[in-house]
């Protein structure tokens, strides 16, 4: 689990570097609510890390799942890591493998 958490933090840090500059949190949430998979991943990242918004791993998992079912590869990977490590959801190695 510790390795999963470390790997997730590294992925989130790297992913945060490619967020759209100048996009407000409200705009990002609006896009995510409208079904934009990239916005769902970006908002999920913010919720998983915390800081700009309060940390909320279960909500991050929900957003990653919404984006993953749309075929977003980044979301699939992050959802798999969350399931593998039991972060924001029950630990489920079988489900994790289905997303990797």
MOFEN-V774165 format. One record per helix or strand of 2 or more residues. SS is the DSSP state (H for helix, E for strand). FROM is the first residue (numbers start at 1). TO is the last residue. If there is no record, write none. Layout:
# MOFEN-V774165
ss = <SS SS>
from = <FROM FROM>
to = <TO TO>
This chain:
# MOFEN-V774165
ss = <H H H H H H>
from = <2 25 37 57 73 93>
to = <16 33 49 68 85 99>
